[in-house]
Amino acid sequence: MPAFPQHTSPRPGARSHRVRAVPVALLSVALLAGTAGEAPTAAAPAAGHSPLTRHAPAAGATDRQRHDDLERLARELVDAGAPGVIVRVADGRGRPVEIVRQAPWAAREQRLAADDEFRMGSNTKTMMAVLALQLVAEGELSLADPVEKWLPGAVPGGEAITLRMLLNHTSGLFDYTQDPAVLPSILGKGDRRWTSRELLAVGVRHEPLFPPGTTWSYSNTDYAAVGAVLESVTGTSLAALVRDRIARPLGLEHTYYATGPRWRGRYAHGYEPDAAHMPDAVPERFRDVAGTHRGTHVDVSANDPGWGGAAGAVVSTARDWARFSSALLSGALLPAAQMAELRRTVPMDPGRPQDGPGAGLGIETGDTPCGTVWAHDGGMTGYSSTSYSDGAGRRSAVVLVPTEFLFEFGAAPELVAANEALQAAAVCAMFGKPAPEARPGEARAGAGQDG
């Protein structure tokens, strides 16, 4: 995925492994690749080659032109190596644009459709934050509550870590997805059913990265803790909370918290290259993914996403997720006081604390050439998803790509560049503006640098 100011890593070269945050390159036109000493969670474009360091053409492009741009860029993404892509853009004026493109080899296995269910990865965090804030509004929780109050003895130093710090990634907790114990599940080779507390325990057996509340660092362990707190406070499963508090009230018929590998409706098949065709840029330990072999790829659709837990186990569709995002940003899910807390941000880029992208509670925000967005993304083995909305929830863009490792490790530069270009165009289209215009020689240059 496009480059973000890099997540603070517990050791040089560490990555966040798939349940990760939204790409910051799409949130800041001035942001260039790489933070010194940190390895990116996705390929970072070379300085001067970010797709959003482009000139936007004058406003006034027609709907047809914007649609054609999206069609062309979706096709280029598939030509660059993606098994397929689903794009949904709503500009708040007419019917949303839905575009589906698919590689011929993948289409022979299953025809991708605009309303296919999809593993949403870290977009799950936005829903978990909504659940927590609903309980705050009801007086069951406080953002100032220490973790120790709800999970006594579960987190070393939990007296100093608040619920707010978990929700905005300022706790300092190590990311559990970087622990070898979770690797078999990530690769689809383990049948363990992880609980929130078990995933939390994996993360906290490592030393914290920094004192609580002193800086920002994306960590899936934060949301394992949030999930455990939600379960403790309500005595209810996360699956039931998502169903009863979000999916049913909004009529999201294909949105649910996965409790196993089984899908409930028609779904997008997710793929990774097989071991023989996995690029060298993918670390050796991640190259042999379990699943059904399909030519040069492995179909991972039957793998259990349970290792994502409260950090990444939700399933949805492009249409459902756009409806959820619109309801959230328009204030339909939370009272005004809790919406203000959701939007209260901390800086994600230490080099730009005042004007850089910011992390709210389960959601991030920043400026693009076409407008300010609120966003998140997700990566889960075989699935990459990104969601954008404007501040009022009237406009939205969702991009779903059924593969992940090549983005995660920056292993396919042309694929990464094509994905950045498509997402940039989708964001501009949702604001009714034309796709950014690439400068000469820019389209593919430098996109695979690994920082």
C-alpha positions, 0 to 999 in steps of 0.5 A: 500500500502507499507509504505512511510515516512509518510505524515505530518499530520495536526493532530495525526492519520490523513490520506490522504484518498485515493488520495495519493503518491507512497509507499516509501518502494519500493523506498528505501531499507533502509527505515523502517516503521513509522515516530514517531507521524504520522499515515501512509497512508498505513500499515507499515511493522515492522522494519526488515520486509520490503519486500525490506530489502531482499537479491536479488538473483544473476542476471541472472534469466530467463524471464520464472523465472521472469514471474513465480514469478509475476504469483505466487505473483499475485496469492498470492495477490488474495489469500490474499483477493484482488478481482483481480490484473492487472500487466504489466511489460516492460523491454525494450527488448521484449513484455511486460508481462501482468498478470491478476488474479481474485478471483472466486467471482469477476470473476462471476460478471465480468471478469477482462482483462489486458486492462480494464479502471481503476480509476488512483487516484493520478497518475492524479497528474503526468499528471497535472504537465505535463500540468503545465510544458507545459504551463511554456515552452510556457511562459504562466506560471512560476514555480515562479508564486505566487498562488495569481497571478492566483487565487486572494484571493483564498488562504490565504497567496497565495503571498508566495506560488508558483506554484512549491510549489504546484507541489512538495507538499511544500506549507503547505496547509491542505489536503482537503480529510481530511475534513468531507465535502468531506466524502459523496463523498468519500463514494459514497453517495454524488452527488455533482460535485466538482470544482477545486476551491471548493475543494481548498476552503475546504482545505484552510479553515483549518490552514496551516501545516507549512510556505510555502517552509519549508518542504514536506507534501503530500496534495491533496489541492496542486493539487486542486490549480494546477487545478484551475490555469490551468483552469484560465490560459487556459480558458479550462477545465481539461478534454479538456487539458488532451485530447488535450495535452496528450491523443490524441497526444500519442494515449491513447484511454482509458485515460481521465479526468472523468467528471462524474461516466460514463466509456467510455470503458470496465472497471475494477469493483472496490470493498470494503468490505460491512459494515458487513465485513469491518475490525475493523481497518477501522474507523467507518465513512468509513465502509459504502460505497455506491454501489451494493452489491455483496456477502460480498463486494460492487461494487463501479464502478458507484460511481462518482470520481469527488471529486478527481478532479485535484488530482485524477480524471483521468481514464486510463489502464495499457497499456495507463499509461505505454505509458504515463510514457515512453513518459514522462520520455523519454522527448517526452512530455516536453522540456529539461528545463522543464524535468530538473524541473520535476526531481528537487526533495525535500526530502520526508523523513526528516530523510534522506534528502540527500539519501532518496526518493525525490519528483519532480513535480508530480512524485517521485524517489528513489532507490530500490535493482534493480534500481532507479525508477520514480514513483507515485501511486493512491488510489480512493475508490475501486481502487489502482494503482502504476506506475514505470519507469526507468529514460529513460522511456524504462522500466515500471511496472504498478500494478492495484488492484481493492480495496483500503480501506484495503490498506489505513487503513492497515486493512488486513496485509496479503493483504498488505504484498502480495501487497508489494511483488508483487510490489517489484518483478514487479520493479525488473522484469522491470530491468530484475532482479529476485524478491527479496528473502524473508528471512525465516519467513519474508513473512507475518510478521509485515505487518499490523502494523499501525505505 
